[in-house]
Amino acid sequence: MPDIGALLSPTTVAVVGAASDPHILRGRIMQVMGGHPFKGRVYPVSRSSDEIMGLKAYKTVSDLPEIVDMAVLIIPAKFVPDTLEECGAMGIRAAQIITSGFAEEVDGEGGDMQQRIRDIAEKYDMAVCGPNSEGFANMGLDFCPTFSPAVDDPDTSLMPQWCNDNHIGVVAQSGGMGFAFYDRGRPKQLPFSYVITTGNEACLEGFQLVDYMLDDGNTEVIVMFIEDIKSPEIYATVAEKSLRAGKPIIVTKIGHSQAGQRAAASHTAALAGSYSAYNAMFERYGVIEGRDIEEIVDIASGFSFWGDRLPKGKRVGIITGSGGAGGWMADTAVEAGLSVPPLDAKTRAQIEALLPSYGTAQNPIDGTAGAIREVGYPNLIRMTAASDEVDAIIAIASARNASRYEPDLEPMTAVAREAEKPIFFNSYTMPKPEGFAVFGRAGFPVFTNMRNTAHVISCLADYRAFREKFLKIPSIDTVSKKPADLSEAFSQAGDTLTEYESKHILAAYGVSTPQEILANNADAAADAMAGMGGPVALKVQSPDIIHKTEAGAVALGLESGEAVRAGFDRIIDNARAYNANAAIKGVLVQPMAPPGREIILGINRDEAFGPMLMIGLGGVYVEVMRDVVFAPAPVGREEAKMMLDRLQGVALLHGVRGEPPADIDALIDLMVTVSCIADDWRDDIAEIDLNPVLVHPKGEGLTIVDALVVKTKQV
Amino acid sequence: MPDIGALLSPTTVAVVGAASDPHILRGRIMQVMGGHPFKGRVYPVSRSSDEIMGLKAYKTVSDLPEIVDMAVLIIPAKFVPDTLEECGAMGIRAAQIITSGFAEEVDGEGGDMQQRIRDIAEKYDMAVCGPNSEGFANMGLDFCPTFSPAVDDPDTSLMPQWCNDNHIGVVAQSGGMGFAFYDRGRPKQLPFSYVITTGNEACLEGFQLVDYMLDDGNTEVIVMFIEDIKSPEIYATVAEKSLRAGKPIIVTKIGHSQAGQRAAASHTAALAGSYSAYNAMFERYGVIEGRDIEEIVDIASGFSFWGDRLPKGKRVGIITGSGGAGGWMADTAVEAGLSVPPLDAKTRAQIEALLPSYGTAQNPIDGTAGAIREVGYPNLIRMTAASDEVDAIIAIASARNASRYEPDLEPMTAVAREAEKPIFFNSYTMPKPEGFAVFGRAGFPVFTNMRNTAHVISCLADYRAFREKFLKIPSIDTVSKKPADLSEAFSQAGDTLTEYESKHILAAYGVSTPQEILANNADAAADAMAGMGGPVALKVQSPDIIHKTEAGAVALGLESGEAVRAGFDRIIDNARAYNANAAIKGVLVQPMAPPGREIILGINRDEAFGPMLMIGLGGVYVEVMRDVVFAPAPVGREEAKMMLDRLQGVALLHGVRGEPPADIDALIDLMVTVSCIADDWRDDIAEIDLNPVLVHPKGEGLTIVDALVVKTKQV
């Protein structure tokens, strides 16, 4: 295992390529490092200078007076592999490669050179971060081998003087974005442990660094900027570990859009992959997705201050001195999925006794500016938080002139310390850094964006609820039930299995499929209908005709032998007209399905993360709205239930407008089974489509109306 | 007409209730006013002091040495009416009432006193703002009769030294919120003309102040915080005037949620009313709704800088020095409804010739930090903006140290001046006020929030498109066609008209309704069926049974005389069982409707704004998703079309998955007609429900399956 500690917390460092001119990056990095009181020894390595910023410089790494813990490489790309080799051979255990011009180059030898870096790192078991990176900062050690302007002010300590102990660690593929989180958070007096920018991730990947942070005891909240995940297994292991530890990961993953994917590919040679698969992987482990820098910093702040007392629900009490801000916050809270219930009568009477006649404690609790001053936030917060009707408190303030709040510092600190429910300040005026410090010292985060305030509370409550559920779920029971005799049938089928063949697989896994008969001529079809004793559907079976309805290869609701015979001939003719070369394997005769809620269910194989179970409500409108969710296969019953809850239209399954609730248990069974099939055959099955599935009323099961399995293309 | 100019731009001012102690509001207001170089004469009026902050004080208004233009009243509520009367009698033309304790009081005499204020203002034709207000600021005159801490810093000029000429005027019912917009915008060097906080609006209403701003030539963009609109006519007139003038109004209206409505009621005694009606009124006149302080300030900034060159579409070119930020911005843009198309080959080649090998001009145009420095934003912006593929430019920068950009100031200014497409800077680090000034001087807004950046561009493009459409629409043609003979039938019907009676009204307005016969016995129903020659539906007609299906009072698809007779008896029995006292007016016999897209269409009468046309896609799923939109009746064909475009599921009407497009023309006709009916009978009809309406394929019309009209309750 490479020694990440040697990389991040060295006592001796070489800066290879160091320069004296602070206007070039090689000089800036020395200047930035020199601006903070790092206690280790720093050795510049330069071919052209003997002294750099007051430090003796060495011609090569081999000339150094000791074997350093780590080397920073900021030299032209073509020299990087040999220099790294030199470092490794000497016994240097870690390197931070700043240089660009590797796999992100459109053409040229960048890709090959990156592979060489990777080989060297493996050979010497070195912890190598980069290349094409902006370096990192270890706030605790005041060590920042980076040229980022976010840490170039020697008058601003990397760690604020007043902050809480729950540090935020940042890992970002983009240097600009990694340090941007710090740039936003530092004026809010938030404590960061590390900002690490990983660039192309030729060797160390983001989640390996997160793994290190989870263990080193210095980081409670993790923020990430992700362009791609190179090793899904590392991701899954680390994400689960962080969830079990209660150390939340807040990410943004670029590449939702085609333009974003183009950008990631050209930026750090990332293959952004399908965003829906990433989203599913995040959902699986409670990883929180943020939408912009400020929002992510605010979510991290919420966890940093209240991670040990996350809200048990989404009911908030709002305390305000500005009636306008209170109303706006209430609307914003409700739109973010919180509720703002009236307080219980007792709490309300207690508070209103202290307010002027035009104040109100109904919730929002509008103390009016004057009353807030007289009664004080600490009293109002304490009384409101005591109500059983709320899970969290939002206190609205104008924190522009924070000196106004200093007299309250002591009782506010007591409130924060004793609180059983989290309390968040929202300021509608912009505080200065000193203002954030006043509140931070007392133990409160301050947000300046109403939507973020509400969203943070929602995220914290969701995280708590998800984690509690997750910890109770036994690890997914996925004992393979791959029926032995199925393998032969599967291998004999073509690239695309017909409905009949596909259902054969489902049936082998115990999924009950409608009574159905494969007929090879019109008379056999008519006999089948007679046996079924009711209206039937006929469907041409051909691996070459996937869209049967479009081809006119389906006939519905046939009730007489005559109708069945005519239908048989018609759909065979249609199928031949649609595709003259189609191999026709017969016509499937099925009883017409009873009515039910239309569902689409399927498997798509993601290149990085393997098979993904997809479920959505069916029908034309739903297709327009794209109400579908994904999860990595296999899924257990609990995960399947959670997937259904993520559907916008989930209420339909529970029965609306007098309709009976659908057989959700049967649907969950099917989801679990299909996901197990996909898992059993993960290298063989590229796609499963059950569309539509009709879910009948509770207790009456479901009908798989059509089914399709597509094999993985053999390379 | 009250003289709003005397209120906002006086040369002589009395401050009634002024005090010397800056720790109380009566002293703060003097201190704040004294901190800015207002050139008019200020007279303190105080019962207890002879001199206040160096100014001679007078015992009463009558003692003043001259008749002032306006008086600021900050005295106990009980003294306000008499003092206002004194002012009016003397000939003072305007007053700003700061004092609280009027209609917003839960009990007591506040409401009566507020009515007295209103009466006095009318009697003397005075321009009275407030009460329960935080005062206002006129930035151009350095006049700020307010105690708001947002303007209490004498070292910060109200108007930035460097700013553009398109000033932002703020009108807010909440003092805290009104000045909060300024508090956010001032550090961004945005120019404000006024911040006016109106509190309870006993006399002057927000839109009257907006009307003044539209005329006085000093304001190009308006920002409002609204708790309620007291006079819908004033709103409609002023909102249309602002749209025609191209001076956008950006609002937030609180009361979306019940909690928000409670807050508004207690705060300024506002009756928040139905939010959907407000939303419809905003949509009608292109009024833009903002969701938080920062977003509103950013939208206002966008208009302030680029109001004369709004984007013609939603295609953006993104220029970045940080690949990570570029990708993230691209994703964010696409999620906000913008597109980020690849540039044309020619532009791309031109740009790539200037970039290093690891840069790209595909869009996002990732110059890399180094290339941005060498090539410069001005060149990259100019080349990108020349492409026919984009309508606007987002330039991503790290503007933390704005001095880096000063050398580019001259070419950047030239680019902004000559640009035909708007250009927006996004900084991923936080600029200082000087940084905003550098970009502002050059002519560019700087945003620090990616979602806001994208959303602002979308708002600007939408506003342009909407305004162009609006200016072309002839004023709605709503010549009443109220048929004379209908009045009698209408007055004879009960409070709730049956389907048969309701359709009679529709038919009188030329809406073709299905062939249908009202049968009073089973035989008549069977005869009717025979005449129709196909399957029919039977529906019990009773004003006392509104939910016919729920009552079992409907039978569908009856094809034989026998089935009709049996059905008739069954649904009559069901109806009687459902409501033994229901007056039954017969059974309606209708042919079964051919299939079509299910729509719900109706009228709801809003207490403030009158009849609202509602349209939505029908069906169970849509009910769950609440995909409905509203517009004030009457609507013309253009407005009806725009309403349909606002439906999330509008694609369904255009035909998806091989289904034919629906008869949108017929639907639009129906929308216009129903809205005209509602307008003709605006005092008489409380509700119209056409649910469902089946819209058949293009050219085949529609079927109104059920109809219901409810009369307004006579008081």
Interface residues (C-beta under 8 A of the other chain):
Chain A: S100 G101 E104 E105 V106 D107 G108 G110 N132 P149 A150 A172 Q173 S174 G175 G176 M177 F179 A180 D183 R184 P187 F225 E227 T252 I254 G255 H256 S257 Q258 A259 G260 Q261 R262 A263 A264 S266 H267 T268 R291 D292 I293 E294 I318 G321 S322 G323 G324 A325 G326 G327 W328 A330 D331 T332 A333 V334 E335 V340 P341 P342 S357 Y358 T360 Q362 N363 P364 D366 T368 A369 S398 R400 N401 Y428 T429 M430 T448 N449 M450 R451 E550 L617 G619 V620 Y621 V622 E623 V624 M625 Q648 G649 A651 L652 V656 R657 G658 E659
Chain B: S100 G101 E104 E105 V106 D107 G108 G110 N132 P149 A150 A172 Q173 S174 G175 G176 M177 F179 A180 D183 R184 P187 F225 E227 T252 I254 G255 H256 S257 A259 G260 Q261 R262 A263 A264 S266 H267 T268 R291 D292 I293 E294 I318 G321 S322 G323 G324 A325 G326 G327 W328 A330 D331 T332 A333 V334 E335 V340 P341 P342 S357 Y358 T360 Q362 N363 P364 D366 T368 A369 S398 R400 N401 Y428 T429 M430 T448 N449 M450 R451 E550 L617 G619 V620 Y621 V622 E623 V624 M625 Q648 G649 A651 L652 V656 R657 G658 E659
